[in-house]
Amino acid sequence: MNNIQVNFSIKDLENLTGIKAHTIRIWEKRYNLLQPNRSDTNIRNYSLASLQKLLNISFLNNSGYKISKIAQLSDEEIPIKVREIASRAKVEDHAINAFKLSMLNFDQVLFYNTYNNLIENKSFNDIFYDIFLPLLNEIGLLWQTDTITPAHEHFLTSHIKQKILLNIERLQSLEPKPVSKTFILFLPDNEVHDIGLLFINYQLRSKGYHTIFLGESVPMASLVSVLEFFDQITFITYFTVKPEIEEIPDYLNDFSELLLDNSKIDLLLLGPKLSALDENTHLPERVKICDSIENLVKDL
C-alpha cells in the first residue's frame, strides 16, 4: 500500500462503511476497536489504516461474526480472517471494499490484483453487474457527500473504463451479425460520464451487433452526417448530468425533428437523469426509455 496519508472524519467512516457513527463510537468505547486521533479542538479523525480495519470489521460482521468475537482478534488476525471468508463467500462485498481502498489510497496494484482475482472465477459481465455497478453507485454518493474528491472518483472510473475498453478490444475481430441495423452510441453536449455507454457498447459487440461508438459530448446536429451511411439506425444515449431535467423534453423533440424522420431510425434512452422525469412527459414517436442496461440488451 502506498504511503499516502489520508484522514477521515467519523461521518466519512459512516459513509464509506455503512456503519452508523453512533455504532462506531460504541465499538470504540466498549471494545477499543479503533483509536482515533484528536485535533487541537478535540475532534476525532481517523487514518487510512483505521478505515481499512473498519471495512474488514464490517465485512466480518456482515458475514455473521459477532462484534464481541471480532474484538478478540488482533490487528494482524482480522485481515487473515477476512481473506479466509472471502475465499468461500461474500466475494462481491470483499471486492467492493478492496476497490474502495485502492481508490482512497490511489493504489493501482490493489485494483489490478483485486480484478485479476475476480476474473479467474467470474465473467466480465458478472463483474460489471455484481461489483462495478454497485461500486459506482456508492462512489457517486460518496462524492455527493464530500467524502471523496473528484481525483478519487476519476482514479476509479478510469481504471474501470480501461477494463471495459480491453474487453471491447478483444471483440473487435468478431464479425458482426448479418443484420442491417447499426447502433450508434453517443452522449449529448456537455455529458462526459461514459462508463454506462461503454459497457452497452461492449454488450452489443459481444452479441454480434454492429456498433459505432461516438463517445462524450456530441452535438446533436453533427449526428445528421451518419444518416447517409446506414439505412437502419438505433441511436443510444445516456443521461447522467446533462441535459438538465427541464431541458430533456425539448432535447427529445429537437432530436425527433432532426433525426427521426423515417421509420427505420429510433432512439433509446438510459441514465439516472431520466428517473426525475415526470411520468406524464410525452415522448416523441420512436423514442423509448430503458430502465437498465440489462433490460435494454434483453429487449433487443
C-alpha positions as a LaTeX table, in Angstrom:
\begin{tabular}{lrrr}
\hline
Residue & $x$ (\AA) & $y$ (\AA) & $z$ (\AA) \\
\hline
Met1 & 0.00 & 0.00 & 0.00 \\
Asn2 & 1.32 & 3.43 & $-0.92$ \\
Asn3 & 2.33 & 5.72 & 1.90 \\
Ile4 & $-0.32$ & 8.36 & 1.29 \\
Gln5 & $-1.64$ & 9.97 & 4.45 \\
Val6 & $-5.41$ & 10.43 & 4.46 \\
Asn7 & $-7.54$ & 11.49 & 7.41 \\
Phe8 & $-11.25$ & 10.78 & 7.72 \\
Ser9 & $-13.97$ & 12.16 & 9.93 \\
Ile10 & $-16.33$ & 9.78 & 11.73 \\
Lys11 & $-19.01$ & 10.81 & 9.21 \\
Asp12 & $-16.66$ & 9.77 & 6.39 \\
Leu13 & $-16.28$ & 6.36 & 8.04 \\
Glu14 & $-20.05$ & 6.05 & 8.22 \\
Asn15 & $-20.41$ & 6.90 & 4.53 \\
Leu16 & $-17.63$ & 4.54 & 3.45 \\
Thr17 & $-18.52$ & 1.52 & 5.59 \\
Gly18 & $-22.26$ & 1.83 & 6.15 \\
Ile19 & $-21.73$ & 1.65 & 9.93 \\
Lys20 & $-23.50$ & 4.41 & 11.83 \\
Ala21 & $-21.30$ & 6.95 & 13.62 \\
His22 & $-23.11$ & 6.16 & 16.87 \\
Thr23 & $-22.24$ & 2.47 & 16.49 \\
Ile24 & $-18.60$ & 3.29 & 15.72 \\
Arg25 & $-18.35$ & 5.30 & 18.94 \\
Ile26 & $-19.89$ & 2.43 & 20.95 \\
Trp27 & $-17.42$ & $-0.04$ & 19.44 \\
Glu28 & $-14.55$ & 2.31 & 20.25 \\
Lys29 & $-15.62$ & 2.69 & 23.86 \\
Arg30 & $-16.71$ & $-0.88$ & 24.56 \\
Tyr31 & $-14.20$ & $-2.88$ & 22.52 \\
Asn32 & $-11.38$ & $-0.41$ & 21.81 \\
Leu33 & $-11.56$ & $-1.38$ & 18.14 \\
Leu34 & $-10.32$ & 1.97 & 16.81 \\
Gln35 & $-8.02$ & 4.60 & 18.24 \\
Pro36 & $-8.93$ & 7.92 & 16.65 \\
Asn37 & $-6.54$ & 10.83 & 16.54 \\
Arg38 & $-7.69$ & 14.10 & 18.07 \\
Ser39 & $-7.32$ & 17.59 & 16.66 \\
Asp40 & $-6.37$ & 20.59 & 18.79 \\
Thr41 & $-10.10$ & 21.20 & 19.22 \\
Asn42 & $-10.66$ & 17.56 & 20.28 \\
Ile43 & $-12.36$ & 16.49 & 17.04 \\
Arg44 & $-11.94$ & 12.84 & 16.08 \\
Asn45 & $-10.16$ & 11.93 & 12.87 \\
Tyr46 & $-9.13$ & 8.54 & 11.57 \\
Ser47 & $-6.27$ & 7.23 & 9.47 \\
Leu48 & $-6.50$ & 5.14 & 6.31 \\
Ala49 & $-5.40$ & 2.14 & 8.39 \\
Ser50 & $-8.41$ & 2.71 & 10.68 \\
Leu51 & $-10.72$ & 2.84 & 7.68 \\
Gln52 & $-9.27$ & $-0.39$ & 6.31 \\
Lys53 & $-9.72$ & $-2.07$ & 9.69 \\
Leu54 & $-13.33$ & $-0.89$ & 9.94 \\
Leu55 & $-14.12$ & $-2.12$ & 6.41 \\
Asn56 & $-12.76$ & $-5.52$ & 7.42 \\
Ile57 & $-14.75$ & $-5.46$ & 10.67 \\
Ser58 & $-17.88$ & $-4.57$ & 8.71 \\
Phe59 & $-17.23$ & $-7.46$ & 6.32 \\
Leu60 & $-16.82$ & $-9.94$ & 9.17 \\
Asn61 & $-19.88$ & $-8.60$ & 10.97 \\
Asn62 & $-22.00$ & $-8.90$ & 7.80 \\
Ser63 & $-20.68$ & $-12.44$ & 7.41 \\
Gly64 & $-22.19$ & $-13.46$ & 10.75 \\
Tyr65 & $-19.37$ & $-12.76$ & 13.20 \\
Lys66 & $-20.46$ & $-11.04$ & 16.43 \\
Ile67 & $-18.63$ & $-7.84$ & 17.21 \\
Ser68 & $-17.52$ & $-9.24$ & 20.59 \\
Lys69 & $-15.73$ & $-12.08$ & 18.77 \\
Ile70 & $-14.16$ & $-9.74$ & 16.22 \\
Ala71 & $-12.84$ & $-7.59$ & 19.07 \\
Gln72 & $-10.85$ & $-10.57$ & 20.34 \\
Leu73 & $-8.87$ & $-10.75$ & 17.09 \\
Ser74 & $-5.58$ & $-8.88$ & 16.77 \\
Asp75 & $-4.99$ & $-6.30$ & 14.03 \\
Glu76 & $-2.99$ & $-8.95$ & 12.17 \\
Glu77 & $-5.64$ & $-11.65$ & 12.53 \\
Ile78 & $-8.57$ & $-9.57$ & 11.21 \\
Pro79 & $-7.42$ & $-9.35$ & 7.54 \\
Ile80 & $-6.42$ & $-13.03$ & 7.63 \\
Lys81 & $-9.93$ & $-13.98$ & 8.76 \\
Val82 & $-11.40$ & $-11.75$ & 6.04 \\
Arg83 & $-9.34$ & $-13.50$ & 3.37 \\
Glu84 & $-10.45$ & $-16.89$ & 4.66 \\
Ile85 & $-14.12$ & $-15.96$ & 4.41 \\
Ala86 & $-13.73$ & $-14.11$ & 1.12 \\
Ser87 & $-12.31$ & $-17.25$ & $-0.45$ \\
Arg88 & $-15.56$ & $-19.07$ & 0.36 \\
Ala89 & $-18.32$ & $-16.50$ & 0.05 \\
Lys90 & $-19.22$ & $-12.82$ & 0.05 \\
Val91 & $-16.74$ & $-12.28$ & $-2.78$ \\
Glu92 & $-18.63$ & $-9.24$ & $-4.05$ \\
Asp93 & $-18.59$ & $-7.40$ & $-0.69$ \\
His94 & $-14.90$ & $-8.10$ & $-0.20$ \\
Ala95 & $-14.05$ & $-6.95$ & $-3.74$ \\
Ile96 & $-16.04$ & $-3.72$ & $-3.37$ \\
Asn97 & $-14.19$ & $-2.92$ & $-0.15$ \\
Ala98 & $-10.85$ & $-3.67$ & $-1.83$ \\
Phe99 & $-11.68$ & $-1.42$ & $-4.79$ \\
Lys100 & $-12.68$ & 1.37 & $-2.38$ \\
Leu101 & $-9.34$ & 1.09 & $-0.60$ \\
Ser102 & $-7.47$ & 1.11 & $-3.90$ \\
Met103 & $-9.28$ & 4.34 & $-4.77$ \\
Leu104 & $-8.70$ & 6.03 & $-1.43$ \\
Asn105 & $-5.00$ & 5.17 & $-1.49$ \\
Phe106 & $-4.55$ & 5.61 & $-5.27$ \\
Asp107 & $-3.23$ & 2.05 & $-5.24$ \\
Gln108 & $-3.18$ & 0.68 & $-8.79$ \\
Val109 & $-1.63$ & $-2.63$ & $-7.74$ \\
Leu110 & $-4.51$ & $-3.34$ & $-5.34$ \\
Phe111 & $-7.04$ & $-2.51$ & $-8.06$ \\
Tyr112 & $-5.40$ & $-4.85$ & $-10.59$ \\
Asn113 & $-4.87$ & $-7.66$ & $-8.10$ \\
Thr114 & $-8.50$ & $-7.48$ & $-6.96$ \\
Tyr115 & $-9.72$ & $-7.52$ & $-10.56$ \\
Asn116 & $-7.42$ & $-10.37$ & $-11.56$ \\
Asn117 & $-8.64$ & $-12.47$ & $-8.63$ \\
Leu118 & $-12.24$ & $-11.86$ & $-9.71$ \\
Ile119 & $-11.74$ & $-12.64$ & $-13.38$ \\
Glu120 & $-10.38$ & $-16.08$ & $-12.51$ \\
Asn121 & $-13.86$ & $-17.15$ & $-11.38$ \\
Lys122 & $-16.29$ & $-14.65$ & $-12.88$ \\
Ser123 & $-17.11$ & $-13.41$ & $-16.36$ \\
Phe124 & $-16.54$ & $-9.73$ & $-17.12$ \\
Asn125 & $-20.32$ & $-9.39$ & $-17.42$ \\
Asp126 & $-20.80$ & $-10.64$ & $-13.87$ \\
Ile127 & $-18.01$ & $-8.43$ & $-12.52$ \\
Phe128 & $-19.64$ & $-5.36$ & $-14.05$ \\
Tyr129 & $-23.18$ & $-6.10$ & $-12.88$ \\
Asp130 & $-22.37$ & $-7.58$ & $-9.46$ \\
Ile131 & $-19.43$ & $-5.38$ & $-8.44$ \\
Phe132 & $-18.67$ & $-2.40$ & $-10.67$ \\
Leu133 & $-22.27$ & $-1.12$ & $-10.88$ \\
Pro134 & $-22.92$ & $-1.21$ & $-7.10$ \\
Leu135 & $-19.46$ & 0.26 & $-6.53$ \\
Leu136 & $-20.09$ & 3.14 & $-8.95$ \\
Asn137 & $-23.42$ & 3.87 & $-7.26$ \\
Glu138 & $-21.64$ & 4.05 & $-3.90$ \\
Ile139 & $-18.88$ & 6.25 & $-5.32$ \\
Gly140 & $-21.48$ & 8.69 & $-6.64$ \\
Leu141 & $-22.97$ & 9.04 & $-3.16$ \\
Leu142 & $-19.53$ & 9.40 & $-1.57$ \\
Trp143 & $-18.71$ & 12.20 & $-3.99$ \\
Gln144 & $-22.03$ & 13.93 & $-3.31$ \\
Thr145 & $-21.34$ & 13.89 & 0.45 \\
Asp146 & $-17.76$ & 15.23 & 0.00 \\
Thr147 & $-16.34$ & 12.01 & 1.45 \\
Ile148 & $-14.09$ & 11.64 & $-1.59$ \\
Thr149 & $-12.64$ & 14.13 & $-4.08$ \\
Pro150 & $-13.01$ & 14.18 & $-7.86$ \\
Ala151 & $-9.46$ & 12.78 & $-8.02$ \\
His152 & $-10.60$ & 9.65 & $-6.17$ \\
Glu153 & $-13.62$ & 9.24 & $-8.43$ \\
His154 & $-11.55$ & 9.73 & $-11.59$ \\
Phe155 & $-8.94$ & 7.22 & $-10.42$ \\
Leu156 & $-11.58$ & 4.53 & $-10.03$ \\
Thr157 & $-13.64$ & 5.30 & $-13.14$ \\
Ser158 & $-10.55$ & 5.49 & $-15.36$ \\
His159 & $-9.45$ & 2.03 & $-14.24$ \\
Ile160 & $-12.93$ & 0.58 & $-14.77$ \\
Lys161 & $-13.02$ & 2.14 & $-18.24$ \\
Gln162 & $-9.68$ & 0.53 & $-19.04$ \\
Lys163 & $-11.19$ & $-2.88$ & $-18.31$ \\
Ile164 & $-14.27$ & $-2.20$ & $-20.46$ \\
Leu165 & $-12.10$ & $-0.99$ & $-23.35$ \\
Leu166 & $-9.83$ & $-4.02$ & $-23.01$ \\
Asn167 & $-12.82$ & $-6.35$ & $-23.29$ \\
Ile168 & $-14.22$ & $-4.40$ & $-26.26$ \\
Glu169 & $-10.84$ & $-4.67$ & $-27.98$ \\
Arg170 & $-10.99$ & $-8.46$ & $-27.65$ \\
Leu171 & $-14.29$ & $-8.41$ & $-29.58$ \\
Gln172 & $-13.11$ & $-6.24$ & $-32.48$ \\
Ser173 & $-12.02$ & $-9.22$ & $-34.56$ \\
Leu174 & $-15.50$ & $-10.78$ & $-34.41$ \\
Glu175 & $-17.63$ & $-10.34$ & $-37.49$ \\
Pro176 & $-20.94$ & $-8.56$ & $-36.75$ \\
Lys177 & $-24.18$ & $-10.44$ & $-37.28$ \\
Pro178 & $-25.54$ & $-10.21$ & $-40.83$ \\
Val179 & $-28.19$ & $-7.71$ & $-39.75$ \\
Ser180 & $-28.99$ & $-4.36$ & $-41.31$ \\
Lys181 & $-29.34$ & $-2.38$ & $-38.05$ \\
Thr182 & $-26.48$ & $-0.22$ & $-36.76$ \\
Phe183 & $-26.33$ & 1.02 & $-33.17$ \\
Ile184 & $-24.85$ & 4.49 & $-32.78$ \\
Leu185 & $-23.84$ & 5.33 & $-29.22$ \\
Phe186 & $-23.27$ & 8.91 & $-28.14$ \\
Leu187 & $-23.55$ & 11.28 & $-25.19$ \\
Pro188 & $-25.27$ & 14.68 & $-25.53$ \\
Asp189 & $-23.49$ & 18.02 & $-25.36$ \\
Asn190 & $-21.57$ & 18.55 & $-22.08$ \\
Glu191 & $-22.19$ & 14.98 & $-20.90$ \\
Val192 & $-18.89$ & 13.20 & $-20.18$ \\
His193 & $-19.87$ & 10.22 & $-18.00$ \\
Asp194 & $-19.37$ & 7.43 & $-20.50$ \\
Ile195 & $-18.88$ & 4.23 & $-18.45$ \\
Gly196 & $-22.50$ & 3.10 & $-18.87$ \\
Leu197 & $-22.42$ & 3.78 & $-22.61$ \\
Leu198 & $-19.07$ & 1.99 & $-22.98$ \\
Phe199 & $-20.47$ & $-1.09$ & $-21.27$ \\
Ile200 & $-23.54$ & $-1.02$ & $-23.53$ \\
Asn201 & $-21.14$ & $-0.96$ & $-26.48$ \\
Tyr202 & $-19.34$ & $-3.98$ & $-25.03$ \\
Gln203 & $-22.64$ & $-5.83$ & $-24.52$ \\
Leu204 & $-23.83$ & $-5.15$ & $-28.06$ \\
Arg205 & $-20.50$ & $-6.15$ & $-29.59$ \\
Ser206 & $-20.41$ & $-9.35$ & $-27.55$ \\
Lys207 & $-23.78$ & $-10.28$ & $-29.09$ \\
Gly208 & $-22.52$ & $-9.64$ & $-32.59$ \\
Tyr209 & $-24.26$ & $-6.32$ & $-33.29$ \\
His210 & $-22.69$ & $-3.62$ & $-35.43$ \\
Thr211 & $-21.95$ & $-0.52$ & $-33.32$ \\
Ile212 & $-20.47$ & 2.93 & $-33.83$ \\
Phe213 & $-19.25$ & 4.50 & $-30.58$ \\
Leu214 & $-19.04$ & 8.30 & $-30.79$ \\
Gly215 & $-18.45$ & 8.96 & $-27.09$ \\
Glu216 & $-18.93$ & 12.03 & $-24.98$ \\
Ser217 & $-20.37$ & 15.50 & $-25.67$ \\
Val218 & $-21.64$ & 15.01 & $-29.23$ \\
Pro219 & $-23.57$ & 17.98 & $-30.69$ \\
Met220 & $-26.94$ & 16.83 & $-31.94$ \\
Ala221 & $-26.56$ & 18.50 & $-35.34$ \\
Ser222 & $-23.39$ & 16.54 & $-36.05$ \\
Leu223 & $-25.32$ & 13.26 & $-35.87$ \\
Val224 & $-27.05$ & 14.10 & $-39.16$ \\
Ser225 & $-23.86$ & 13.17 & $-41.00$ \\
Val226 & $-24.17$ & 9.47 & $-40.05$ \\
Leu227 & $-27.63$ & 9.09 & $-41.59$ \\
Glu228 & $-26.34$ & 8.79 & $-45.15$ \\
Phe229 & $-24.05$ & 5.86 & $-44.26$ \\
Phe230 & $-26.53$ & 3.50 & $-42.59$ \\
Asp231 & $-30.02$ & 2.52 & $-43.60$ \\
Gln232 & $-31.44$ & 1.34 & $-40.27$ \\
Ile233 & $-30.17$ & 3.08 & $-37.11$ \\
Thr234 & $-30.82$ & 2.85 & $-33.40$ \\
Phe235 & $-29.27$ & 5.75 & $-31.50$ \\
Ile236 & $-28.44$ & 5.04 & $-27.85$ \\
Thr237 & $-27.60$ & 7.75 & $-25.35$ \\
Tyr238 & $-27.09$ & 8.01 & $-21.58$ \\
Phe239 & $-28.13$ & 10.99 & $-19.44$ \\
Thr240 & $-26.15$ & 11.25 & $-16.19$ \\
Val241 & $-25.86$ & 15.01 & $-15.59$ \\
Lys242 & $-26.90$ & 16.53 & $-18.93$ \\
Pro243 & $-29.23$ & 17.73 & $-20.28$ \\
Glu244 & $-30.86$ & 19.44 & $-17.31$ \\
Ile245 & $-34.14$ & 17.81 & $-16.33$ \\
Glu246 & $-36.25$ & 20.73 & $-17.57$ \\
Glu247 & $-34.41$ & 20.68 & $-20.91$ \\
Ile248 & $-35.00$ & 16.99 & $-21.67$ \\
Pro249 & $-38.44$ & 17.33 & $-23.37$ \\
Asp250 & $-37.11$ & 20.00 & $-25.75$ \\
Tyr251 & $-33.97$ & 17.95 & $-26.41$ \\
Leu252 & $-36.06$ & 14.91 & $-27.36$ \\
Asn253 & $-38.42$ & 16.94 & $-29.56$ \\
Asp254 & $-35.47$ & 18.56 & $-31.37$ \\
Phe255 & $-33.85$ & 15.16 & $-31.79$ \\
Ser256 & $-37.04$ & 13.73 & $-33.23$ \\
Glu257 & $-37.46$ & 16.55 & $-35.74$ \\
Leu258 & $-33.84$ & 16.46 & $-36.83$ \\
Leu259 & $-33.06$ & 12.75 & $-36.87$ \\
Leu260 & $-36.13$ & 10.54 & $-36.53$ \\
Asp261 & $-37.77$ & 11.46 & $-39.83$ \\
Asn262 & $-38.30$ & 7.90 & $-41.02$ \\
Ser263 & $-39.48$ & 4.64 & $-39.52$ \\
Lys264 & $-36.06$ & 2.98 & $-39.71$ \\
Ile265 & $-34.46$ & 5.24 & $-37.06$ \\
Asp266 & $-35.16$ & 5.22 & $-33.34$ \\
Leu267 & $-33.64$ & 6.42 & $-30.04$ \\
Leu268 & $-33.10$ & 4.52 & $-26.79$ \\
Leu269 & $-32.51$ & 6.49 & $-23.59$ \\
Leu270 & $-30.91$ & 5.46 & $-20.31$ \\
Gly271 & $-29.40$ & 7.14 & $-17.27$ \\
Pro272 & $-30.15$ & 8.42 & $-13.77$ \\
Lys273 & $-31.27$ & 11.82 & $-15.06$ \\
Leu274 & $-34.38$ & 10.20 & $-16.52$ \\
Ser275 & $-35.61$ & 8.95 & $-13.14$ \\
Ala276 & $-36.55$ & 12.54 & $-12.25$ \\
Leu277 & $-38.55$ & 13.00 & $-15.44$ \\
Asp278 & $-42.28$ & 13.48 & $-14.93$ \\
Glu279 & $-44.01$ & 10.18 & $-15.71$ \\
Asn280 & $-46.55$ & 12.10 & $-17.79$ \\
Thr281 & $-43.85$ & 13.57 & $-20.05$ \\
His282 & $-44.76$ & 12.98 & $-23.67$ \\
Leu283 & $-42.10$ & 11.11 & $-25.61$ \\
Pro284 & $-41.82$ & 11.58 & $-29.37$ \\
Glu285 & $-42.57$ & 8.61 & $-31.59$ \\
Arg286 & $-39.73$ & 6.04 & $-31.79$ \\
Val287 & $-38.15$ & 7.30 & $-28.54$ \\
Lys288 & $-38.01$ & 4.80 & $-25.69$ \\
Ile289 & $-36.69$ & 4.98 & $-22.11$ \\
Cys290 & $-34.93$ & 1.84 & $-20.83$ \\
Asp291 & $-34.74$ & 1.33 & $-17.08$ \\
Ser292 & $-31.43$ & $-0.59$ & $-17.11$ \\
Ile293 & $-28.58$ & $-1.70$ & $-19.34$ \\
Glu294 & $-29.50$ & $-5.31$ & $-18.69$ \\
Asn295 & $-33.10$ & $-4.82$ & $-19.85$ \\
Leu296 & $-32.02$ & $-2.83$ & $-22.89$ \\
Val297 & $-29.85$ & $-5.70$ & $-24.09$ \\
Lys298 & $-32.53$ & $-8.33$ & $-23.29$ \\
Asp299 & $-35.16$ & $-6.45$ & $-25.29$ \\
Leu300 & $-33.11$ & $-6.20$ & $-28.48$ \\
\hline
\end{tabular}
